[in-house]
Amino acid sequence: MKSVFVGRHVRLSVLFTLFGATCLAQRYPGPLSPEQSMGKLKIANGFKVQLYAAEPHVLDPVALEFDEQGNAYVVEMPDYPYEVEPGKGKGRIRILKDTNGDGRVDKSIIFAENVTEATSILPWKGGIIVTAAPNILYLKDTNGDGKADVREILFSGFFQNNSEAQVTSLRFGVDNWIYANNRGQSGMVTFSKTPDAAPVSVRGADFRFRLDRNQFELETGPGQFGQTIDDWGHRFFTENSIHIQQSIIPWRYTHRHPYLGLSKFVVNISDHQEIMFNETPPPYWRAERTARRNKAFKEANMKNIEYAEGRFTGASGGTIYTGDAFPAAYQGNFFVTDVSGNLVHRDILSVVDKSPVMVAKRGDQEKDKEFLSSTDTWFRPITFTTGPDGYLYLLDYYRQHIETPVSIDDDLKADMDFMAGSDKGRIYRILPGNASAKNVKIDLKNTSSAKLVAVLENPNGWWRSQAHRLLIERGDKSVIPTVKALFNNSKDAKARLRALYVLEGLNALDAAVVKKALQDAEPGLRENAVMLAERFPECLPQVIQMTNDPANRVAFQAALSLGEFNGATVAPALAKVVAQYGQDSWFRTAVLSSNAGSSAELLKALLQQDSFTQKEEPWKLTFLEDLSAIVAARNKKEEVSAYLETLSQPALEKGSWQTSLLKGLKKGLSKATNPQLKEAAGSLKTDSAADIKAAILKLKALY
């Protein structure tokens, strides 16, 4: 057998080698053939698994995408878990072929090789975009031989020192932006299409870009390996021990001013914490390491507990199913893998009353088991993609060990071969039990733009997304009347939304279209229309009305979007939002994120809301303290003076209103660069009515 002592730098006797091999065979089982491994899979009732591809046609797969002609591009990462120098990696991108139409790959072409640390791909203009830290590349075959002869660096400067925390998860959003995860890592990123622009620091953020308009900007995160966007543009992502998080507020809102004072705008939305039901026992090294750590915690009188099993530790590849081949109850579900637990988990996403945050819950069939699990410890499910046939494709990295050596004690990893399985890889097709593989004919590349518009109504999200992307790539304005007709007449809300954004991409959006979209029956479309209304000042009255929308997520977006408008009606409208929805902290943050929502005018307008002032409640005091902190930190003389006048009103002397307002001012002024202000803030007292009165007079004198 292949030596299991790779990496040990000592000579061992033949006897010890044989003895060690026997022990390790029991400690770490060997690999199975694709058919044998598939036999170890257990899947939810009503579904089955088929083998789509396996070695030698695919090795170490980490990403799969089908392009507009149905070509299956797969990214291979054979170098993991070891780091390699840029340009010296063995990473490949292959095109997989099913030449006889039996549903299984029987041929592969190496499209590109020596691609270091490639983790995700996205079709674009006849080629593919590739995340390959420290770069994002564009690869294209221009002569039809199946091999990339164009290799262009689009972006550079991303973090590259840890393959588990690099740029990844390219996704084309419904809003025409391409999103990617950055794990919040440091990097000064440059964009080849804007050579005169200053490098952008991406630390603490994910990002998004548009190649049709040469734009690049930061986005809320950070996500790890696994990002997905639902039909209405909501982002969800995965990291090792948190299998599903939702991005609640986009970066462009949370950074309108630098005084918000919060840093996390994502939330774990699982209602079942991070519990998973793995069928395989933990490997020897993990069980031993966990025992050691828990012993150390106990000896140090710490309450920490580490789990060797039953908890997500290797969650990745979170994907929302947007196909049409699964039963209706599974459409829009969130699927995520755990490479350590050898399983696939499923969540049902639901809207929550009075909050913009969704909830992810288990299906009734899976209260005490997973959607798919295996007893083959080499089974390493890593990510998914929805295919043109509507089925879900699952990538199996198939390795004996999946953990990085850095996190394992030397004595435990001494007898572990981290490259065992680097000559293997599998891709499975998940489909209903009564279904069969489909030989789908695809040629959207040669489909006219007018016919592509009709594809926006296809029930399979893969087709909708491809048609949408191609229309944006082509920029063919001749289809604008056809797209408008689809927007006006389609009975499919998802198609109407796609049409709306195709018009945006073709620079054919106007206030009339947006106003019509604001009245759409579908909440998800109204929510997006509110975002687009920010471009048209004449839409302000309608956006104000949308703060009363029966769909909470629409009202939340209206609260965010109002801050993009100017005018005397904005602050009063935001004050009404606080009075109506302020019990939810996300609504309060949405208001405070804008300049108008964190102004002296806001406090004045808020005091005119009877529903706010008639009863003192903890959340109201918290909001006023946060508002004051921002006003003070901004430290504009006229604004602070106006704020102090409002704060002095007799109506605020009762209860704790003034106390909370002054606490916020003290907090904000403590960050002032002016020594006099900083000293004054430190001496402010709010223990009594006399203290409060003295504090107000002192501040008024300073301003």
N, C-alpha and C positions, 0 to 999 in steps of 0.2 A: 504494500500500500504506500501511497505517498507519505513521506515522513511528516509526522505531526510535531516535529521538534524544530520547525522552521523558526529562525530568529534566535535560537539558543547558541551561544558561542562557546560551548564546551564539548569535549569529545566524550561520548558515552559508550560503554561496552555494548557488544551485540546482545548479551543477555538482558541488560537493562533496557535496551531499545525494544526488544521483543516483549518484555514484561510491561513496559510503559505503553506500547501499542495496544496490548490487550486491555489494560485498564482504561485507556482513552476511548477504545471502541465502545466500552460500556458507558463511559462518561459523556461522550459526544457521538451520537449515532452518525452513520454515514449517509450519503445522498441516495435518493430514489430516482428512478426514471420518471419522465413526465407523466406517463400513464399511471405508474404506481403512486406518485404524489397526488395526482388528481383523485385517486381512489381514497385518499385520506381526508378529502374535503367533505364537510357537512354544510349544507346550505338550507335556507328557510324553505318551508313548504311552498310549492308552486313554482320553484325555480330550479334550474340546473346549470351546470358548468361544462363548457366545451374548451378543448385546447385549441387555441388559435395559432400560436407560434411557440417554438422551443429551439434549444440549441440543436444544430450549429447555426441556425438562421438568426438567432437573437441571443445575446449574452449580456448579463448585467443590466437589464432595462430599467430606466428611471423616468422616461416620459414617452408618450405616444400621441401623435396627432395625425389626423387624416386631412389632406388638403382638398382643394376644390375639384380635383380629378379622382379623388378616392385613394391617392397614394398614401400608404401608411409609413410615416417617418417615426423611427424609434431612436431615442438617445440611449447610448450605452456608457456606463461609468465603471470600467474595470479597475481603475486605480484605487478606488475606495477600499480601505479607510486611510490610505497613505497619501501624503501631499506630494505633488510633483511640480516641477518648474513649468511656467507658461510655455506652451509650444512643445513640451516634451511628454505630455500625457498620452495615454493609449486610448483615450476616449474616442468613440465613433458615433456617427449617425448613419443609420441604415434605412433603406427603403425596402419594405417587406412586400413580397409578391405571392399571391395565390393564383398560380398559372392555370390550374385545372378547375377552378370554381367550386372546390369541395368544402370551402370554409376554413381551410388550414394552410398556413404559409408553407410553401415548398421552395422558395427562392428568396435570396436577399442580395441587395446591391449596396456596397459601402459608398454612401453619398459623400461623406467627409470623414477624415481620420485625423489623429493627433489634435483632437479638440479637448483642451484641458478643462476639467471640471464643468463640463456641460451638464445642465440640470433640467432645462425645459426649452420648448420650442413653440413657435407660432407661425403658421403660414402667412406670407405677405408678398404680394406682387410676384407670384410665380416662384418664390424661394421661401426661405424660412428665417425667422429671427431666432437667435440662440442665446440663452444666458450662459456664459462661460467666464466666470470671474477670473480676472478683474474686468472683463469686457462683456458687452452685448454685441454679438456678431450678426451679420446678414450674409447668408450663403445662398447661392443660386446656381443651377445648372442651365447654361445658355445654349449648349449644343446638343442636348437630348441624349447624352450617354449615361444619364443617371448619376453623374458625379459632379459635385460642386466645382465650378471653375471661377466663381466669384466669391471672394471672402473679404468682406468689408467690416471694419470696426465702426459700429454706430456710437456706442458709449464706452467709456473707459474710466477707471479709477475706483471700481468697487472693491470692497474687502475680499481677500482671497485666502486667508490663513486657516480657515476651518471649513471643510466641505459641508458640514451640517448647519452652517450659518451664513451661507452665501446667497447672492442674488438668484432668484428662481421664480417659478410659478407664473409665467407669462399668461395673461388672459385678456382677450378682446372683450371689452365691456359693451353693453348696449348703448352707452353714451359716446361711442367712437374713440374712447381712450383705451390704451393698452396698459394694463396694470401688472405690477410685479412686486414680489416680496424681497425685502432686503435684510430682514431680521434686526433692523435698527443699527446695523453695523456702520462703523466710520468709513468715510470715503469722500473724496473730492472728485465729483463726476463731471466729465466733459462730454459734449455732444458734437459729433463730427459735422452735423448740419448747421450748427451755430458756432463756428470757430472763434468768433469774437466775443462770445459770452463768457463771463467769469465761471469757474468751476462751481458746482453746487454741492454743498455739504449735505450728505444724506443720513448723517448720524441721527439715530432715534426715530427713523421714519422708513416707510415703504415709499413707492413712487409710481408715477404713471407718465405716459408720454403719448404723443400723436405724431406719426410720421407723415400724415397728410398735411400737417401744419407746422411741423418742426418745433413742437412744444415739449417741454420736460418740466415736471414739478413734483414736489413731495406729496405723499399721501399718508393717511393715518395707518399706523401699524403698531408694533412690528409683527409680521407674520413669518413663519418658518417654511418648511417644505409642505405646501398645501394651501392653495388659495382658490376660492370659487366665488362666482358672482351669479346671483339668481336672475330670473327673467326681468326683474324690475330694477336691477342695478345695485342691490344690497351685497356688500362684501363680507365674506366669512373666511377665516383662515385657521390654520392648525399649527401647533407646536408640540414638541415631544410629549409633555405631560398634560397638556390642555387640548382636548381633541376638537373643540369647536369654540371659536370666538367670533363675535360680530363687531364690525367697525360701526360705531354709532354716529360719529360726527366726522365728516371729511376734514382733512388738514386745512383746506382753503378757508374754512370757517373758524377753526380753533386758533389760527394764527393771524387773524385780522388785526389784532393788537397784542403786544407782548406781556400783558398784565393779567391774563386769565388765571394763572396760578395753578393750573392743573396740567398733568402730563399724560394721563392715560385716558384714551377715548375709545377703548375697546372693552368688551366684557365677555366673560365666560357665560354662555347661555344654556349650558347643560343643566337639566333639572335632576340628573342622577349622578352628579359629581363626575369623578373620573374612574368609575368602576367599570371593569370589563370582565367577561367570562371566557378566559382562555382554556383551551382543551389540553394544552401542553404544559408539563411542569416546568418550572424555571430551570435553566441550565445550571450546571454545577457552579460555575464561576459567579453567577448572579446570586444564587442562594447563599454561597459562602460570603460574598462581599456584603450582602444585606445583613447577614448574621453579625459580621464584624462591626458594621456601622451601628447597628442597633445596640450592640454591647457597649460601644464607645459612647453613644448617647446616654445610656443608662448610667455608666460610670461617671459621666460628667453632670448627672442630674438634669439632663435635658429631656424635654417632652417629645422631641422629634421621633417619628417612626418612619422607617423606610419599608416599602413593600416589594417583595421579590416577584409577586404575581397578583393578579386581580385588580391592578390599577394601570391605566395608560402610562407608558413610559416611552413608547416609540410611535406615537400617533403621527400620521403623515398622509398627504395626498387628499385632503378633504375635497369632495366633489359633490355638487348638486346635480342630481339626475334630471336632465331636461329632454330626454327622449320620449318616444311615443309607443315603445314596444312593451313596456311594463304595464301592469294594471294601474288604473287611475290613482289608486291609493298610494302608489310609490312615486308618482311624478312630483318633482319638487323636493323629494327627500334628500337628505344629506348622508353621503357614504364616506367613511373614513377608515383607514387601515391602522393596525398597530403591528409594526414589523417585529417587535419583541414578543408579542402575544400570539402571532401567527393567525390573525383574524381580520375580519371586516365587520365594522360596526355600522348600524343605520340609525339615523335620527329623523323624526318628523318635526318639521319647523312650523311653529304656530305664532300668530300675532297675539300680543298681550294687551288687554284693555288698559287704557290710560298710561301707556308707556311705548316709546319707540323701540324698545328692546324685545326681540323675539325670544321664544323658549324652544329648546331642543329636547324632545322626549323620546323614549323608546317606543317601538311599536308593540302592540298587544302580544304578538307572537314571540317577542324577544325580551320579555321581562326578566328571564333568568338564563338567557343564552344570546349568542350573537347571530347576525344575519348569515355570516359564513365563518367557519373556523376549520382548523386543520390539526391533525395529530402528527404531522410531519414537521419536525422542528426546523428544517431547512426552508420551509415555506415562508417567504418574506414579502408579503404583499406591500406595495409601496405607493401606488397611485392608480388612478383610473382615467378613462376618457369615454365619452359617449360617442358611439360610432354612427356613420351614416345609415346603418340598418336599425338604429334606435336601441341597440343593445349596449350594455355596459362592459367595457374592456378593463381587465384587472392585470396589472403588471406585477410579476413575482421576481424579485431580485435573486432569489434562491442562493442563499449563502449559509454556511454552517454557523458563522458568527456575524452579527450585524453591528455590534457595539464598537465604538472607536477605542483603540488600545489605550488612549490617554487616560481614560476613566477607570481602568482596571489595574488592580495591584499587580506588581511585577511577578510575584510568585504564581498568581492565578493565570496570567496571560502567557507564562513561559511555555506552556504546553498547548497553546491555542494557535491554530493556523488561520489567520484572519483573511487569507486569500482563498481558502477552500470554498469552491463553488464559483470562482471567477470565470470558469469555462462553461457556465450554465446560465440559463435564464428562461423564463416562461411568460407567456401572455395568455390569459384565459378570457373567454367570452361568457358573460353571465346573461341568461335569457330565461323567459318563462318556460316551465316544464313541458308545455305542449307546442313550443315553437321550434324552429330549425334555422340553421344558418341561411342567410340570404345572400345571393349574388347580385348586389345592388350596382346598377350601371350609373356612373357619375361622370359628367363632363360639364361642370359649371364654368370652366375656363372658356369654353367656346359657346356658352349660352349668351344670348343678347341681353343687354342691360334691361330692356323692357320686360323680357321673360324672367329675369332675376327678381324683379319687383314682385311678381306673383309668388315666388318661392318664399317670400317673407311670411306667407300664410301657412307654410308647411308645418304640420303638427310636431315634427321632430326639431328640437332646438338646434341640432347640428346644422341642418339645412338652412334654417333661418339665419344663423350666425354667419355661415359662409356667404350667403347671398348678400347680407348686410355689408360684410367686409369688402366684398368685391365691388359693390356699388360705391363705397367710400374710396377704394383704391382707384377706380376708373374716373371718378369725378365727372361722369357723363350727365350734363345738365338737361339733355333732351328728355330724360325720364321724369323730370320734376312734375309735369301734369299727371303722369301715371301714378307717381308716389302720392301726390295730393289726393287723387281719387281713391287710392287704397286707404289712406288715412281717414277720409270722410265716410267711406262706405263699408269697410271691412267689419265683419261681426266678431273678428278675433282681436281681443284687446292687445295681445302680444304683438300681433302684426301692426296694429295701429301705432304702438310705441316704437317699433322698428322704423316704421315710415316717418314718424316724427323726427327721429334722430338721423335718418337718411337725408331728410330735408335740411337738418342742421349741418350735416357734413357737406352738403352741396351748396351751402350758403343761401338757402332758399327759405329760411325760417322767417316768419314775420309775426307781428303782434296778433293778427287775426287768427292765425293757426294756433298760436299758443293759447289765446283766450278760449278757443273751441276745446282745446285739450284740457283746460282747467275745468271744463264742465263734463268731462268724460265720466261714464258710469263706473269705470275701473279705478279703484284707489291708487294702484301702482302707477297708472298713467297720469293721474292728477298730480301725484307726488313729483314725477319727473317734469311735468309741465310747470310746476311752481319753480323748479330750478331754472328752467329755460326762461321763465318770465323775468328773471333778474336782468336780462338784457334789454328789456323794454320798459322804460319809465311809465308809460301809459298803462301798464298792467298792475301798478301798485294797488289801486282799489280792489281789484280781484284777489290779489295776494293777501290783503288784509282780511277779506272775506274768508279765505281758505283757512285762517286760524280757527275757524269754527267748524271745519270739515268733520263729518262724523267718523272718518277714518283717522285714528290718532297719529299714524305715521305722516299723513298729509299735513295735519295741523303742525306737527313737529318741523317738517320741512319748511312750512310757511314761516315759522318762528325764526328759523335759520336764514331764510331768504330775505325776510323783511330788513335785516341788517345790511343788505346790499343796496338798499334804496336810500334816497335823501328826501328831506321834506319834513314839514311840521307834523305830519300825521303819523310818522314812523314810531317815535317814542311812545305816544299814547296807545298805539296799537300793540306795542311790545309790553306795555304795562298791563293791558288786558290779558295778554298771554300769561304773564306772571300770576295774575289774580285767578285765572281759570285753571292753569295747569301746573302752577308752581310747586305743588306737593311732590312732583316728580323732579328729581335732581337734574335729569338730562334736559328737561325744558328750561330749568333755571340756567343751566350752562349755555344752552342755545341762545338765550337772550343776552347773557353777559358777554358772549363771544364777540358781539358787534359793538361798534363805538356808540351807536344810539342806545343800545341796551345796557350800556355801562356808563351812563351820563347823568349829569344833574337833572336834565329834562326828564329822564326816566323816573327818578325819585319823585319829582313834582307831579308827574302824571300818575304815578302809582298811588299817591296819597289821595287822589281823586276817585280811586276805585273803592267803593264802599265795601265790597266783598273782601278787600284786602285789609282795610283798617278796622273793621268792626270787631275783629277777634284776633287777639295776639296768639300766634302759634309758633312752635320752634322752627319750622321750615322758613317762615317769613323772616324771623330774626336772623337766621343763617343767610338768607338771600341779601338782606340789608347790610350785613357785615361784609359779605363778599363784594357787593356793589361799592360800598365805601372804600374798601381796600384798593379797588381798581381806580376809582376817582382820585384817591390820594397818590397812588403810585404814578398815575399819568401826570399829576401835579401841574395842571394848567391853572394859572392864577384866577382867571375869570370864572372858570368852571367850578373850582373849589369854593370860591366866594359865593357863587349862586347856590352851591350845594349846602353850605353852612347856613344860608338864609332859610332854605327849606327845612333843614334839620332843626332850626330854632322854633318852628311853629308850635304853638301851645298843644295842638292835637297829639304831638309826639312826646309830651312830657309825662304822660301816664305810662305805667308799665315799664317795659324794657326796651322800647323803641329807640330812644336816644342812646341808651347804653350800647346797644348792638351797633348802631351807626358810628359811634365814637370808637368802639373797639376796632372796627374796620378801618377807620381813618388812621388810627394809631398804627395798625399793622402795615398799611400802605406807606405811611410817612417814615416808618422805620427803615425803609429801603432808599430813602432820599439821599441824594449826593450833597445836598445843602446841609452843612453841619448844624445850623440854627434850627432848621426844620426837624432834623433827626433828634436833636436834643429835646426839642419841645415835645415831640412824639413820645419820647421816653418818660417824660414827666407827667403826661396826662393821666388823670385818675377818673374813675367812673363809679366809685363806691357809694356815693350819695348824691342827692339832688344838687347839693352845693358844689360837689366836685364836678358834676356834669356841666353846670352853669359856668363854672370857672374855666373848664376845658374849652367850651364853645367860645367864650370871650377871648381866651388866649389865642385860639386858632384864627378867629376873625381879625385879631390885631396883627397876626403874622401875614395875613393875606390882604 
